[in-house]
Amino acid sequence: MLMDCHERELMGQEPCNTYKTQTARGLIIRNFFTSRMYTSPTTGKTYMAFYVTEAGKEYLHKYTRS
């Protein structure tokens, strides 16, 4: 999920939504995710979205290097 959300950010897609809140909980506790409201420009719907923090990006960088 962390990598999926990061790839979405890199490709300029809409951020991950809260469809996997149980998985995200552990990532939020470890400070790899932050959440905030997002309004989709295509649908106009507003939802809670997850964003990868710098700590999450550093973890992914280390994880993909090994």
Secondary structure, DSSP 8 states (H G I E B T S, - for coil): -HHHHHHHHHTT---EEGGGHHHHHHHHHTTSEEEEEEE-TTT--EEEEEEE-HHHHHHHHHHHH-
